[in-house]
Amino acid sequence: MSRNVRKVVLAYSGGLDTSIILKWLLEEYQCEVIAFAADLGQGDDLETVRQKALDTGASKVIIEDLREEFVRDYVFPAFRANAVYEGHYLLGTSLARPLIAKRQVAVAAAESADAVSHGATGKGNDQVRFELSYTALNPDLKIIAPWRQWQLKSRQDLLQFAGTHGIPVPVTPEKPYSMDGNLLHLSYEGGVLEDPWREPDPEMFRMTVAPEDAPDTPAYVEIDFEQGNPVAVDGDRLGCAELLARLNELGGANGIGRVDLVENRFVGIKSRGVYETPGGTILRMAHQAVESITMDREVLHLRDGLIPRYASLIYNGFWFSPEMKLLQETIDAAQENVWGRARLKLYKGSCQVAGRKSTRSLYQSEYATFEEDRVFDQSDADGFIKLLGLRLRLQASLGKKE
């Protein structure tokens, strides 16, 4: 193995898995290891992460601030599509992986590395997301997936390995669940959460207060959209990362965005995940509110039919695929008229639309009113309904003949 790989770029977080993997790569491949850490707004002390990687044996540590790129080029495109997986999951981890992989490939090119590595297990989705991205961007790179190679079979094995090698890790036997975070969400899985009947520990949550502990007075927020992208909160124009962070703070304070989901992984396993997505939950509802008055009916319905396929492509790791490019261009074309403002009411875990308006609104009160109007001739509906019912009439007559 050591003869096949000279230098590897490892997607490194400083957590349990990648801490072990860094040391394992050094021992197993006898190669140089560059640790790559992405700042996606997860809130980690990245200088501590840097020092830990160096102490564990990395020849170099590269840390990049990708918060703005993450929200602008990955989160917002997905939210222009109202992407949601299996009705609940807003794809926080799924959207982060292709960006991390993209930057790993770039670092590998800059550092003349011949391999890349990640900490995803052989049971999960992330292995697919990372490796399909590597393949799409540079198929010549070797890919090392330690969980599919080593003899370590469980989190307990990793904890024992860490203890033997003196590697400090943030997971303990008393708190054995995994976390993954970025500006869009926090996810929790594994350990005590593997029992789908067991309610999550209230102390586990980091981004949101419990809905029952949220303020007794509703909070209101107004969000402006231009071509489907959020650009301002309560009249303040903000950068992409700053805007999402603002909504995270507001949503978290009002208990918005908790999801407890048993989802279907790409590999065929059902998995229980618990998520916090406060800002994303607000954004999706606000976006749909503005769309409701600005998008043509048939365009809206056609786009909505694409959402499950679009979300599955993200979830399953095909961000850099030709079909994803085609879908994104179609969805973005449908967003050209989505300009306007949504007002939302946040109260103890619920997020409700309280108003929407737009200078490009297709909603016209003079047509929609139930009161007397001068623009709509109700007798026109006679012929409309007769033509709609013609095929039903023919079908019914056939039944009578039979």
Number of C-alpha atoms within 10 A of each C-alpha: 9 13 8 11 18 16 21 28 31 26 25 26 23 24 17 20 23 22 23 22 23 29 19 15 21 17 11 13 17 15 18 19 27 27 28 23 24 23 20 23 19 16 10 14 10 17 10 11 20 21 14 19 27 17 11 17 17 22 14 14 19 14 15 13 12 19 18 19 14 24 25 16 13 19 24 20 18 23 20 23 25 22 25 20 19 14 10 17 24 28 22 23 21 24 23 24 22 25 21 24 25 18 18 28 23 16 17 22 15 9 13 13 21 18 22 26 27 25 24 20 16 15 16 15 21 24 22 21 26 28 23 21 24 25 16 15 15 15 12 11 17 17 19 19 18 23 19 14 9 11 9 14 11 10 19 14 12 18 21 14 16 18 12 9 12 10 18 16 18 11 17 12 10 8 11 16 17 18 15 15 20 22 25 27 24 22 20 20 17 16 14 16 20 14 12 14 7 9 10 15 9 9 8 11 17 10 23 23 21 18 18 12 12 19 15 10 10 14 16 16 19 19 25 25 20 16 17 26 19 25 17 18 20 13 12 12 14 14 15 21 20 15 19 25 18 14 21 27 15 20 29 24 23 28 25 30 25 24 15 17 17 16 17 14 16 16 12 11 12 12 18 18 18 19 25 28 27 29 24 26 23 26 23 19 19 29 26 21 22 28 28 18 21 23 22 15 13 9 14 16 11 13 19 16 11 15 19 15 15 25 24 19 20 25 26 18 23 24 26 19 14 11 13 17 13 10 18 18 13 14 25 15 12 21 22 13 21 24 24 25 25 25 22 23 16 25 22 21 21 16 23 15 18 15 14 22 18 19 10 14 19 15 14 9 9 13 13 10 10 8 7 9 12 7 8 13 8 7 8 9 11 9 10 10 10 12 12 10 12 11 11 12 13 11 11 11 11 10 9 8 6 5
